[in-house]
Amino acid sequence: MVKPNTDFKLTVKELALIEMSLLSFQSTQPNRHKEIQALLAKFYHQKIWYRPKNEEIYVSG
């Protein structure tokens, strides 16, 4: 039996495209809102947030 691939190689740009696509799709598919929201939450919780190590004030954006 063939095993599914669990090791995906995606760039940050590709992941951002998937995330934007899901957000767009969510507005056209209200009956799948919870399912799409759960998937977007998985993306969010796997992100590694950047913050400089020094103690200076940091303003993002």
N, CA, C and O atoms as a Tripos MOL2 file, in Angstrom:
@<TRIPOS>MOLECULE
protein
  244   243    61     0     0
PROTEIN
NO_CHARGES

@<TRIPOS>ATOM
      1 N           0.8380   -1.1890    0.0000 N.3       1 MET1
      2 CA          0.0000    0.0000    0.0000 C.3       1 MET1
      3 C           0.8830    1.2520    0.0000 C.2       1 MET1
      4 O           1.9000    1.3000    0.6920 O.2       1 MET1
      5 N           0.5020    2.2250   -0.7510 N.am      2 VAL2
      6 CA          1.2730    3.4620   -0.8850 C.3       2 VAL2
      7 C           0.9450    4.3980    0.2770 C.2       2 VAL2
      8 O          -0.2190    4.5740    0.6380 O.2       2 VAL2
      9 N           1.9990    4.9990    0.8600 N.am      3 LYS3
     10 CA          1.8110    5.9510    1.9610 C.3       3 LYS3
     11 C           1.6650    7.3650    1.3940 C.2       3 LYS3
     12 O           2.3160    7.7010    0.4050 O.2       3 LYS3
     13 N           0.8220    8.1920    2.0060 N.am      4 PRO4
     14 CA          0.7030    9.5760    1.5350 C.3       4 PRO4
     15 C           1.9480   10.3890    1.8960 C.2       4 PRO4
     16 O           2.6190   10.1050    2.8880 O.2       4 PRO4
     17 N           2.2410   11.3850    1.0920 N.am      5 ASN5
     18 CA          3.3650   12.2790    1.3480 C.3       5 ASN5
     19 C           3.0000   13.2090    2.5010 C.2       5 ASN5
     20 O           2.0110   13.9380    2.4200 O.2       5 ASN5
     21 N           3.7840   13.1880    3.5670 N.am      6 THR6
     22 CA          3.5320   14.0840    4.7010 C.3       6 THR6
     23 C           4.6010   15.1630    4.8130 C.2       6 THR6
     24 O           4.5650   15.9680    5.7440 O.2       6 THR6
     25 N           5.5440   15.1960    3.8870 N.am      7 ASP7
     26 CA          6.6350   16.1690    3.9190 C.3       7 ASP7
     27 C           6.5150   17.0870    2.7010 C.2       7 ASP7
     28 O           6.9890   16.7530    1.6150 O.2       7 ASP7
     29 N           5.8840   18.2350    2.8890 N.am      8 PHE8
     30 CA          5.6670   19.1660    1.7880 C.3       8 PHE8
     31 C           6.7380   20.2430    1.7870 C.2       8 PHE8
     32 O           7.1400   20.7260    2.8460 O.2       8 PHE8
     33 N           7.1920   20.6140    0.6220 N.am      9 LYS9
     34 CA          8.1990   21.6670    0.4620 C.3       9 LYS9
     35 C           7.5370   22.8570   -0.2170 C.2       9 LYS9
     36 O           7.4280   22.8970   -1.4420 O.2       9 LYS9
     37 N           7.0950   23.8240    0.5750 N.am     10 LEU10
     38 CA          6.4530   25.0250    0.0510 C.3      10 LEU10
     39 C           7.2120   26.2510    0.5350 C.2      10 LEU10
     40 O           7.7330   26.2700    1.6500 O.2      10 LEU10
     41 N           7.2700   27.2700   -0.3100 N.am     11 THR11
     42 CA          7.9150   28.5180    0.0870 C.3      11 THR11
     43 C           6.9150   29.3810    0.8590 C.2      11 THR11
     44 O           5.7150   29.1090    0.8600 O.2      11 THR11
     45 N           7.4190   30.4040    1.5020 N.am     12 VAL12
     46 CA          6.5590   31.3370    2.2270 C.3      12 VAL12
     47 C           5.5840   32.0060    1.2600 C.2      12 VAL12
     48 O           4.4170   32.2130    1.5920 O.2      12 VAL12
     49 N           6.0640   32.3380    0.0750 N.am     13 LYS13
     50 CA          5.2180   32.9720   -0.9440 C.3      13 LYS13
     51 C           4.0740   32.0420   -1.3670 C.2      13 LYS13
     52 O           2.9380   32.4870   -1.5310 O.2      13 LYS13
     53 N           4.3760   30.7610   -1.5420 N.am     14 GLU14
     54 CA          3.3480   29.7870   -1.9140 C.3      14 GLU14
     55 C           2.3130   29.6080   -0.8000 C.2      14 GLU14
     56 O           1.1160   29.4970   -1.0660 O.2      14 GLU14
     57 N           2.7820   29.5810    0.4400 N.am     15 LEU15
     58 CA          1.8560   29.4670    1.5730 C.3      15 LEU15
     59 C           0.9610   30.6980    1.6790 C.2      15 LEU15
     60 O          -0.2250   30.5800    1.9860 O.2      15 LEU15
     61 N           1.5230   31.8680    1.4280 N.am     16 ALA16
     62 CA          0.7270   33.0980    1.4520 C.3      16 ALA16
     63 C          -0.3460   33.0600    0.3670 C.2      16 ALA16
     64 O          -1.4730   33.5020    0.5940 O.2      16 ALA16
     65 N          -0.0040   32.5390   -0.8050 N.am     17 LEU17
     66 CA         -0.9730   32.4120   -1.8920 C.3      17 LEU17
     67 C          -2.1060   31.4580   -1.5040 C.2      17 LEU17
     68 O          -3.2750   31.7390   -1.7710 O.2      17 LEU17
     69 N          -1.7640   30.3410   -0.8820 N.am     18 ILE18
     70 CA         -2.7830   29.3910   -0.4210 C.3      18 ILE18
     71 C          -3.6870   30.0530    0.6160 C.2      18 ILE18
     72 O          -4.9070   29.8980    0.5720 O.2      18 ILE18
     73 N          -3.0860   30.7880    1.5450 N.am     19 GLU19
     74 CA         -3.8570   31.4640    2.5920 C.3      19 GLU19
     75 C          -4.8190   32.5000    1.9920 C.2      19 GLU19
     76 O          -5.9810   32.5690    2.3900 O.2      19 GLU19
     77 N          -4.3380   33.2970    1.0440 N.am     20 MET20
     78 CA         -5.1970   34.2970    0.3970 C.3      20 MET20
     79 C          -6.3180   33.6250   -0.3980 C.2      20 MET20
     80 O          -7.4500   34.1080   -0.4220 O.2      20 MET20
     81 N          -5.9940   32.5160   -1.0430 N.am     21 SER21
     82 CA         -7.0030   31.7800   -1.8100 C.3      21 SER21
     83 C          -8.0880   31.2280   -0.9010 C.2      21 SER21
     84 O          -9.2690   31.2720   -1.2440 O.2      21 SER21
     85 N          -7.6980   30.7120    0.2500 N.am     22 LEU22
     86 CA         -8.6820   30.1950    1.2020 C.3      22 LEU22
     87 C          -9.5830   31.3120    1.7220 C.2      22 LEU22
     88 O         -10.7890   31.1200    1.8750 O.2      22 LEU22
     89 N          -9.0020   32.4690    1.9910 N.am     23 LEU23
     90 CA         -9.8090   33.6020    2.4590 C.3      23 LEU23
     91 C         -10.8120   34.0320    1.3960 C.2      23 LEU23
     92 O         -11.9600   34.3460    1.7120 O.2      23 LEU23
     93 N         -10.3830   34.0440    0.1470 N.am     24 SER24
     94 CA        -11.2710   34.4060   -0.9520 C.3      24 SER24
     95 C         -12.3610   33.3530   -1.1440 C.2      24 SER24
     96 O         -13.5290   33.6920   -1.3330 O.2      24 SER24
     97 N         -11.9830   32.0970   -1.0970 N.am     25 PHE25
     98 CA        -12.9250   30.9900   -1.2750 C.3      25 PHE25
     99 C         -13.9560   30.9640   -0.1490 C.2      25 PHE25
    100 O         -15.1180   30.6160   -0.3620 O.2      25 PHE25
    101 N         -13.5170   31.3360    1.0410 N.am     26 GLN26
    102 CA        -14.3940   31.3290    2.2140 C.3      26 GLN26
    103 C         -15.5940   32.2550    2.0090 C.2      26 GLN26
    104 O         -16.7000   31.9360    2.4460 O.2      26 GLN26
    105 N         -15.3900   33.3790    1.3620 N.am     27 SER27
    106 CA        -16.4870   34.3290    1.1560 C.3      27 SER27
    107 C         -17.5040   33.8230    0.1350 C.2      27 SER27
    108 O         -18.6510   34.2680    0.1320 O.2      27 SER27
    109 N         -17.0920   32.8960   -0.7330 N.am     28 THR28
    110 CA        -18.0160   32.3610   -1.7370 C.3      28 THR28
    111 C         -18.6700   31.0550   -1.2970 C.2      28 THR28
    112 O         -19.6000   30.5770   -1.9470 O.2      28 THR28
    113 N         -18.1910   30.4790   -0.2020 N.am     29 GLN29
    114 CA        -18.6990   29.1900    0.2790 C.3      29 GLN29
    115 C         -19.0900   29.2840    1.7560 C.2      29 GLN29
    116 O         -18.3890   28.7300    2.6030 O.2      29 GLN29
    117 N         -20.1760   29.9620    2.0820 N.am     30 PRO30
    118 CA        -20.5370   30.1380    3.4960 C.3      30 PRO30
    119 C         -20.8240   28.8250    4.2250 C.2      30 PRO30
    120 O         -20.6750   28.7570    5.4450 O.2      30 PRO30
    121 N         -21.2330   27.7860    3.5010 N.am     31 ASN31
    122 CA        -21.5200   26.5120    4.1520 C.3      31 ASN31
    123 C         -20.2480   25.7680    4.5850 C.2      31 ASN31
    124 O         -20.3290   24.8100    5.3540 O.2      31 ASN31
    125 N         -19.0920   26.1930    4.1040 N.am     32 ARG32
    126 CA        -17.8140   25.5620    4.4780 C.3      32 ARG32
    127 C         -16.9720   26.4830    5.3550 C.2      32 ARG32
    128 O         -15.7700   26.2650    5.5080 O.2      32 ARG32
    129 N         -17.5900   27.5040    5.9300 N.am     33 HIS33
    130 CA        -16.8820   28.5170    6.7210 C.3      33 HIS33
    131 C         -16.0600   27.8940    7.8530 C.2      33 HIS33
    132 O         -14.8790   28.2090    8.0010 O.2      33 HIS33
    133 N         -16.6660   27.0240    8.6430 N.am     34 LYS34
    134 CA        -15.9630   26.4370    9.7920 C.3      34 LYS34
    135 C         -14.7720   25.5880    9.3530 C.2      34 LYS34
    136 O         -13.7130   25.6260    9.9790 O.2      34 LYS34
    137 N         -14.9460   24.8320    8.2860 N.am     35 GLU35
    138 CA        -13.8750   23.9740    7.7810 C.3      35 GLU35
    139 C         -12.6850   24.8090    7.2950 C.2      35 GLU35
    140 O         -11.5340   24.4920    7.5960 O.2      35 GLU35
    141 N         -12.9660   25.8610    6.5510 N.am     36 ILE36
    142 CA        -11.9060   26.7300    6.0310 C.3      36 ILE36
    143 C         -11.2510   27.5020    7.1670 C.2      36 ILE36
    144 O         -10.0320   27.6740    7.1750 O.2      36 ILE36
    145 N         -12.0440   27.9690    8.1270 N.am     37 GLN37
    146 CA        -11.5090   28.7040    9.2730 C.3      37 GLN37
    147 C         -10.5670   27.8170   10.0910 C.2      37 GLN37
    148 O          -9.5370   28.2880   10.5720 O.2      37 GLN37
    149 N         -10.9110   26.5480   10.2490 N.am     38 ALA38
    150 CA        -10.0540   25.6100   10.9820 C.3      38 ALA38
    151 C          -8.7250   25.4100   10.2570 C.2      38 ALA38
    152 O          -7.6740   25.3330   10.8930 O.2      38 ALA38
    153 N          -8.7710   25.3280    8.9390 N.am     39 LEU39
    154 CA         -7.5450   25.1720    8.1580 C.3      39 LEU39
    155 C          -6.6790   26.4300    8.2410 C.2      39 LEU39
    156 O          -5.4600   26.3340    8.3770 O.2      39 LEU39
    157 N          -7.2960   27.5950    8.1590 N.am     40 LEU40
    158 CA         -6.5490   28.8510    8.3000 C.3      40 LEU40
    159 C          -5.9320   28.9610    9.6950 C.2      40 LEU40
    160 O          -4.8300   29.4890    9.8410 O.2      40 LEU40
    161 N          -6.6230   28.4730   10.7070 N.am     41 ALA41
    162 CA         -6.0900   28.4910   12.0740 C.3      41 ALA41
    163 C          -4.8450   27.6130   12.1740 C.2      41 ALA41
    164 O          -3.8970   27.9660   12.8750 O.2      41 ALA41
    165 N          -4.8370   26.4820   11.4870 N.am     42 LYS42
    166 CA         -3.6510   25.6220   11.4850 C.3      42 LYS42
    167 C          -2.4590   26.3530   10.8710 C.2      42 LYS42
    168 O          -1.3440   26.2620   11.3830 O.2      42 LYS42
    169 N          -2.6890   27.0740    9.7790 N.am     43 PHE43
    170 CA         -1.6230   27.8700    9.1680 C.3      43 PHE43
    171 C          -1.0970   28.8890   10.1740 C.2      43 PHE43
    172 O           0.1110   29.0130   10.3710 O.2      43 PHE43
    173 N          -2.0050   29.6100   10.8040 N.am     44 TYR44
    174 CA         -1.6490   30.6780   11.7380 C.3      44 TYR44
    175 C          -0.8000   30.1430   12.8900 C.2      44 TYR44
    176 O           0.2060   30.7530   13.2540 O.2      44 TYR44
    177 N          -1.1920   29.0200   13.4580 N.am     45 HIS45
    178 CA         -0.5030   28.4920   14.6340 C.3      45 HIS45
    179 C           0.8310   27.8300   14.2980 C.2      45 HIS45
    180 O           1.6120   27.5330   15.2020 O.2      45 HIS45
    181 N           1.1020   27.5970   13.0220 N.am     46 GLN46
    182 CA          2.3880   27.0280   12.6280 C.3      46 GLN46
    183 C           3.3850   28.0920   12.1740 C.2      46 GLN46
    184 O           4.5410   27.7810   11.8850 O.2      46 GLN46
    185 N           2.9430   29.3280   12.1110 N.am     47 LYS47
    186 CA          3.8470   30.4040   11.7000 C.3      47 LYS47
    187 C           4.8750   30.6580   12.7930 C.2      47 LYS47
    188 O           4.5970   30.4930   13.9810 O.2      47 LYS47
    189 N           6.0600   31.0600   12.3730 N.am     48 ILE48
    190 CA          7.0980   31.4570   13.3130 C.3      48 ILE48
    191 C           7.1890   32.9720   13.2210 C.2      48 ILE48
    192 O           7.6000   33.5240   12.2000 O.2      48 ILE48
    193 N           6.8010   33.6310   14.2970 N.am     49 TRP49
    194 CA          6.7390   35.0870   14.3060 C.3      49 TRP49
    195 C           8.1120   35.6510   14.6260 C.2      49 TRP49
    196 O           8.7870   35.1780   15.5400 O.2      49 TRP49
    197 N           8.5260   36.6640   13.8740 N.am     50 TYR50
    198 CA          9.8420   37.2690   14.0140 C.3      50 TYR50
    199 C           9.7920   38.4480   14.9740 C.2      50 TYR50
    200 O           8.8850   39.2780   14.9090 O.2      50 TYR50
    201 N          10.7590   38.5130   15.8500 N.am     51 ARG51
    202 CA         10.9490   39.6750   16.7080 C.3      51 ARG51
    203 C          12.4510   39.7750   16.9880 C.2      51 ARG51
    204 O          13.0720   38.7830   17.3680 O.2      51 ARG51
    205 N          13.0400   40.9570   16.8050 N.am     52 PRO52
    206 CA         14.4740   41.1160   17.0620 C.3      52 PRO52
    207 C          14.8290   40.7320   18.5000 C.2      52 PRO52
    208 O          14.0230   40.8990   19.4160 O.2      52 PRO52
    209 N          16.0480   40.2160   18.6810 N.am     53 LYS53
    210 CA         16.4640   39.7490   20.0020 C.3      53 LYS53
    211 C          16.8990   40.8730   20.9310 C.2      53 LYS53
    212 O          16.9050   40.6980   22.1500 O.2      53 LYS53
    213 N          17.2630   42.0190   20.3750 N.am     54 ASN54
    214 CA         17.7010   43.1070   21.2550 C.3      54 ASN54
    215 C          16.4990   43.7350   21.9650 C.2      54 ASN54
    216 O          15.3530   43.4510   21.6150 O.2      54 ASN54
    217 N          16.7490   44.5590   22.9300 N.am     55 GLU55
    218 CA         15.6870   45.1300   23.7620 C.3      55 GLU55
    219 C          15.1330   46.4500   23.2290 C.2      55 GLU55
    220 O          14.3390   47.1050   23.9060 O.2      55 GLU55
    221 N          15.5380   46.8410   22.0380 N.am     56 GLU56
    222 CA         15.0390   48.0910   21.4760 C.3      56 GLU56
    223 C          13.5550   47.9850   21.1620 C.2      56 GLU56
    224 O          13.0180   46.8890   20.9990 O.2      56 GLU56
    225 N          12.9050   49.1280   21.0800 N.am     57 ILE57
    226 CA         11.4900   49.1530   20.7230 C.3      57 ILE57
    227 C          11.3520   48.6990   19.2770 C.2      57 ILE57
    228 O          12.0830   49.1560   18.3980 O.2      57 ILE57
    229 N          10.4080   47.7960   19.0410 N.am     58 TYR58
    230 CA         10.2100   47.2330   17.7100 C.3      58 TYR58
    231 C           8.7880   47.5230   17.2470 C.2      58 TYR58
    232 O           7.8240   47.1510   17.9170 O.2      58 TYR58
    233 N           8.6580   48.1860   16.1010 N.am     59 VAL59
    234 CA          7.3500   48.4670   15.5190 C.3      59 VAL59
    235 C           7.2950   47.7450   14.1790 C.2      59 VAL59
    236 O           8.0650   48.0500   13.2680 O.2      59 VAL59
    237 N           6.3840   46.7910   14.0660 N.am     60 SER60
    238 CA          6.2940   46.0420   12.8120 C.3      60 SER60
    239 C           5.4040   46.7700   11.8260 C.2      60 SER60
    240 O           4.6440   47.6650   12.1980 O.2      60 SER60
    241 N           5.5050   46.3760   10.5550 N.am     61 GLY61
    242 CA          4.6340   46.9330    9.5230 C.3      61 GLY61
    243 C           5.1920   48.1850    9.0120 C.2      61 GLY61
    244 O           4.6010   48.8100    8.1310 O.2      61 GLY61
@<TRIPOS>BOND
     1     1     2 1
     2     2     3 1
     3     3     4 2
     4     3     5 am
     5     5     6 1
     6     6     7 1
     7     7     8 2
     8     7     9 am
     9     9    10 1
    10    10    11 1
    11    11    12 2
    12    11    13 am
    13    13    14 1
    14    14    15 1
    15    15    16 2
    16    15    17 am
    17    17    18 1
    18    18    19 1
    19    19    20 2
    20    19    21 am
    21    21    22 1
    22    22    23 1
    23    23    24 2
    24    23    25 am
    25    25    26 1
    26    26    27 1
    27    27    28 2
    28    27    29 am
    29    29    30 1
    30    30    31 1
    31    31    32 2
    32    31    33 am
    33    33    34 1
    34    34    35 1
    35    35    36 2
    36    35    37 am
    37    37    38 1
    38    38    39 1
    39    39    40 2
    40    39    41 am
    41    41    42 1
    42    42    43 1
    43    43    44 2
    44    43    45 am
    45    45    46 1
    46    46    47 1
    47    47    48 2
    48    47    49 am
    49    49    50 1
    50    50    51 1
    51    51    52 2
    52    51    53 am
    53    53    54 1
    54    54    55 1
    55    55    56 2
    56    55    57 am
    57    57    58 1
    58    58    59 1
    59    59    60 2
    60    59    61 am
    61    61    62 1
    62    62    63 1
    63    63    64 2
    64    63    65 am
    65    65    66 1
    66    66    67 1
    67    67    68 2
    68    67    69 am
    69    69    70 1
    70    70    71 1
    71    71    72 2
    72    71    73 am
    73    73    74 1
    74    74    75 1
    75    75    76 2
    76    75    77 am
    77    77    78 1
    78    78    79 1
    79    79    80 2
    80    79    81 am
    81    81    82 1
    82    82    83 1
    83    83    84 2
    84    83    85 am
    85    85    86 1
    86    86    87 1
    87    87    88 2
    88    87    89 am
    89    89    90 1
    90    90    91 1
    91    91    92 2
    92    91    93 am
    93    93    94 1
    94    94    95 1
    95    95    96 2
    96    95    97 am
    97    97    98 1
    98    98    99 1
    99    99   100 2
   100    99   101 am
   101   101   102 1
   102   102   103 1
   103   103   104 2
   104   103   105 am
   105   105   106 1
   106   106   107 1
   107   107   108 2
   108   107   109 am
   109   109   110 1
   110   110   111 1
   111   111   112 2
   112   111   113 am
   113   113   114 1
   114   114   115 1
   115   115   116 2
   116   115   117 am
   117   117   118 1
   118   118   119 1
   119   119   120 2
   120   119   121 am
   121   121   122 1
   122   122   123 1
   123   123   124 2
   124   123   125 am
   125   125   126 1
   126   126   127 1
   127   127   128 2
   128   127   129 am
   129   129   130 1
   130   130   131 1
   131   131   132 2
   132   131   133 am
   133   133   134 1
   134   134   135 1
   135   135   136 2
   136   135   137 am
   137   137   138 1
   138   138   139 1
   139   139   140 2
   140   139   141 am
   141   141   142 1
   142   142   143 1
   143   143   144 2
   144   143   145 am
   145   145   146 1
   146   146   147 1
   147   147   148 2
   148   147   149 am
   149   149   150 1
   150   150   151 1
   151   151   152 2
   152   151   153 am
   153   153   154 1
   154   154   155 1
   155   155   156 2
   156   155   157 am
   157   157   158 1
   158   158   159 1
   159   159   160 2
   160   159   161 am
   161   161   162 1
   162   162   163 1
   163   163   164 2
   164   163   165 am
   165   165   166 1
   166   166   167 1
   167   167   168 2
   168   167   169 am
   169   169   170 1
   170   170   171 1
   171   171   172 2
   172   171   173 am
   173   173   174 1
   174   174   175 1
   175   175   176 2
   176   175   177 am
   177   177   178 1
   178   178   179 1
   179   179   180 2
   180   179   181 am
   181   181   182 1
   182   182   183 1
   183   183   184 2
   184   183   185 am
   185   185   186 1
   186   186   187 1
   187   187   188 2
   188   187   189 am
   189   189   190 1
   190   190   191 1
   191   191   192 2
   192   191   193 am
   193   193   194 1
   194   194   195 1
   195   195   196 2
   196   195   197 am
   197   197   198 1
   198   198   199 1
   199   199   200 2
   200   199   201 am
   201   201   202 1
   202   202   203 1
   203   203   204 2
   204   203   205 am
   205   205   206 1
   206   206   207 1
   207   207   208 2
   208   207   209 am
   209   209   210 1
   210   210   211 1
   211   211   212 2
   212   211   213 am
   213   213   214 1
   214   214   215 1
   215   215   216 2
   216   215   217 am
   217   217   218 1
   218   218   219 1
   219   219   220 2
   220   219   221 am
   221   221   222 1
   222   222   223 1
   223   223   224 2
   224   223   225 am
   225   225   226 1
   226   226   227 1
   227   227   228 2
   228   227   229 am
   229   229   230 1
   230   230   231 1
   231   231   232 2
   232   231   233 am
   233   233   234 1
   234   234   235 1
   235   235   236 2
   236   235   237 am
   237   237   238 1
   238   238   239 1
   239   239   240 2
   240   239   241 am
   241   241   242 1
   242   242   243 1
   243   243   244 2
@<TRIPOS>SUBSTRUCTURE
     1 MET1         2 RESIDUE 1 A MET
     2 VAL2         6 RESIDUE 1 A VAL
     3 LYS3        10 RESIDUE 1 A LYS
     4 PRO4        14 RESIDUE 1 A PRO
     5 ASN5        18 RESIDUE 1 A ASN
     6 THR6        22 RESIDUE 1 A THR
     7 ASP7        26 RESIDUE 1 A ASP
     8 PHE8        30 RESIDUE 1 A PHE
     9 LYS9        34 RESIDUE 1 A LYS
    10 LEU10       38 RESIDUE 1 A LEU
    11 THR11       42 RESIDUE 1 A THR
    12 VAL12       46 RESIDUE 1 A VAL
    13 LYS13       50 RESIDUE 1 A LYS
    14 GLU14       54 RESIDUE 1 A GLU
    15 LEU15       58 RESIDUE 1 A LEU
    16 ALA16       62 RESIDUE 1 A ALA
    17 LEU17       66 RESIDUE 1 A LEU
    18 ILE18       70 RESIDUE 1 A ILE
    19 GLU19       74 RESIDUE 1 A GLU
    20 MET20       78 RESIDUE 1 A MET
    21 SER21       82 RESIDUE 1 A SER
    22 LEU22       86 RESIDUE 1 A LEU
    23 LEU23       90 RESIDUE 1 A LEU
    24 SER24       94 RESIDUE 1 A SER
    25 PHE25       98 RESIDUE 1 A PHE
    26 GLN26      102 RESIDUE 1 A GLN
    27 SER27      106 RESIDUE 1 A SER
    28 THR28      110 RESIDUE 1 A THR
    29 GLN29      114 RESIDUE 1 A GLN
    30 PRO30      118 RESIDUE 1 A PRO
    31 ASN31      122 RESIDUE 1 A ASN
    32 ARG32      126 RESIDUE 1 A ARG
    33 HIS33      130 RESIDUE 1 A HIS
    34 LYS34      134 RESIDUE 1 A LYS
    35 GLU35      138 RESIDUE 1 A GLU
    36 ILE36      142 RESIDUE 1 A ILE
    37 GLN37      146 RESIDUE 1 A GLN
    38 ALA38      150 RESIDUE 1 A ALA
    39 LEU39      154 RESIDUE 1 A LEU
    40 LEU40      158 RESIDUE 1 A LEU
    41 ALA41      162 RESIDUE 1 A ALA
    42 LYS42      166 RESIDUE 1 A LYS
    43 PHE43      170 RESIDUE 1 A PHE
    44 TYR44      174 RESIDUE 1 A TYR
    45 HIS45      178 RESIDUE 1 A HIS
    46 GLN46      182 RESIDUE 1 A GLN
    47 LYS47      186 RESIDUE 1 A LYS
    48 ILE48      190 RESIDUE 1 A ILE
    49 TRP49      194 RESIDUE 1 A TRP
    50 TYR50      198 RESIDUE 1 A TYR
    51 ARG51      202 RESIDUE 1 A ARG
    52 PRO52      206 RESIDUE 1 A PRO
    53 LYS53      210 RESIDUE 1 A LYS
    54 ASN54      214 RESIDUE 1 A ASN
    55 GLU55      218 RESIDUE 1 A GLU
    56 GLU56      222 RESIDUE 1 A GLU
    57 ILE57      226 RESIDUE 1 A ILE
    58 TYR58      230 RESIDUE 1 A TYR
    59 VAL59      234 RESIDUE 1 A VAL
    60 SER60      238 RESIDUE 1 A SER
    61 GLY61      242 RESIDUE 1 A GLY
